Structure formats: C-alpha cells, structure tokens
Amino acid sequence: MRFGIRLPLLLLAVIAAASCQFLVGLEEGHFSEDTGSEGDMDLDVQDDADGEDAPGDTPVEEVMDPCGGPCGEGRACDEATGICVPEACARSVAVPAGEFLMGTDDTAAPADRKPEHVVEVSAFAIDACEATNAQYRACVEADVCSPPAANRSATRPHYYDEAAYDDYPVIEVTWDEARVFCEWLDRRLPTEAEWEKAARGGCELGTDPAACDDGDRGTWPWGEEAPVCTLAHHDGCDPADTTVCGSLPDGASPYDALDMAGNVAEWVSDWFDDAYYAVPGPWTDPAGPGTGTQRSVRGGAFSSIGDEIAVTARSSANPPASENNIGFRCAASL
C-alpha cells in the first residue's frame, strides 16, 4: 500500500523537474516553442558550439584600409595607389562642362599663345596635385611603371630614392611613362585645353556666368596678383628645386587645383604645334594636332619666371626626354 502511494508522487516530481528544465531552456532561447524533433534541437545547439553563424545571423564585412593604417597628422590615404600623401593631395577636383577663354590677345605674349579663343570642354576631374615620388614608386613596385631615369633632382644627389622626398613631385619621367602611370589608375593625362581650364577657370565663374567676358581673363591661377613664393614655387624661391606637393594653398586655382603654376612643369596629352590656336573653330574638346614631334608641357617649374607660369604659357619637350623640372598629374572624364 505504502509503495503504491509513493510511486505516483515520485513520477509527479520527475515530470515537474523536466517541465522546469524545458521552460528554462525556452526562456534562454535554446529552442523555439515549436520544438520539432529531438534531432532538430540537437543540431541547433551544435551549430552554436562550433561557432558557426546561427540562422538569421548577418555576416560582418571586413573593411580593408588601402594604406594599411593611419597616415598621420596632415596626411591622408590616396585610395587609388594605397599611398599616404599630403592631405590636400588625396583627391581630385571636378571641373564642370562649359566654355572658357583659352590663350590670349596680349600683344606682348609669344605667338604660340595667340589668339584668344572660346573653347568648350566636357566635364572632367583632375588630380589636385602632381604625382608624388611615393605614388609613382607604387606603380614601379607593381611592375607597371619604369623607374625614373635618375634618382637625383636639381640640387639633391638622392631624391626619388630618399624617403624624405616621398611627398615631392616625381620627375625624370618621359611622356610615355606618365601616360602609363595614369592608365594604371584608370585615368589619363589631361588635354592641353583641360589643363588650362582647370588652372584658369571657366566662364561660369566670371562677372557674367552666361558669357565669356573680361572677368574670365585671369593671368595666374589665383588671379592678378604678381607671383610671390607663397603663391607659386618659381624662380627665386627657396629651394631652387622642387618642393612638397600641395604646400601652397593660397595659389590654388578657381577649382582648387594646387601647384598649377611652378614647382614642376607638367606633361599633357597633346602634340605641340605653335600655330595650333590659329586653326578655325569650333573648339569643342580639342585634343591637339594629330601628329607632331614634341608633346605639350604646361605650368612652368621652380626655375621659371613669372610670365612662364602664367595660365596661358605653353612649352614643349621631346616625348622620350626626362627632365628634372617636368612631372605630371592625371585626369579623368566625368
């Protein structure tokens, strides 16, 4: 009799304990209210134990830093090359589509800058600064670009191969080497017309945004103030050699492109023809003469006098030549 009474009580205790364990598991989320089969519950718990994603989890994508870490004060990552550069140089500037005044009618100007003519260009972007030694070295190390013809600069025995000058413009590269670098970045050399518009500004910036007028005839990228060493690194400035890219913000162009006057002259894509401006228009996205022996060079260098760094100043060089005062910057169509 006593045994017969205790057995139901024992069974009730076991059932109560099992129910409590199930409720605790349900509260902690080990299984859903619809428990399914015993095998289903065992599989869910095993997934968690293995560290695998539970159903409904969203994987977190790892974000890679192209430069491998912080660049330091006053510097920023150029994502295209994965190289740290001066902060002002880690960007391109947009130049809107539209007209600008190219060349000059100044009677004292050389003939190759005449006549002044209205040119229309499509929208494009141009690098804020000239390509640096460090950026170019990244292309060389990728086995795409050839090293510069010399490691030296005008006054420094070691330049390209000296880390202290990583933020200075690369020099001693030919026109073709400049082209290869830009194409490595899915960019190109700017045309001579694009370069001059980026340096001078378009007619939309003048006194009458709907027309090209006297307000669109700036002499230098920053305006009409005569060149001084805080505006452009040119003849008479210290050092008599290249300087850090983008270090003269007061000399910026209307579109905020830097070093468009001085530091180093720049290869552009066009063949050079000193009579090209005399060709009848219309002038829409001109790409220069179809053939030639010299390539156009714009902007002047650390060795150039004031008139040679004017926005209309033109010069040229033999494409296979590499000089200690010629560099480049890249552009891209928008």
PyMOL commands that set and color helices and strands:
alter all, ss='L'
color gray80, all
select helices_A, chain A and resi 2-27+38-50+87-89+111-113+133-141+163-165+175-184+192-200+203-205+214-216+249-251+276-278+306-309
alter helices_A, ss='H'
color red, helices_A
select strands_A, chain A and resi 75-78+83-86+92-95+98-102+117-121+124-127+265-271+295-298+314-317+326-327+331-333
alter strands_A, ss='S'
color yellow, strands_A
deselect
rebuild
show_as cartoon
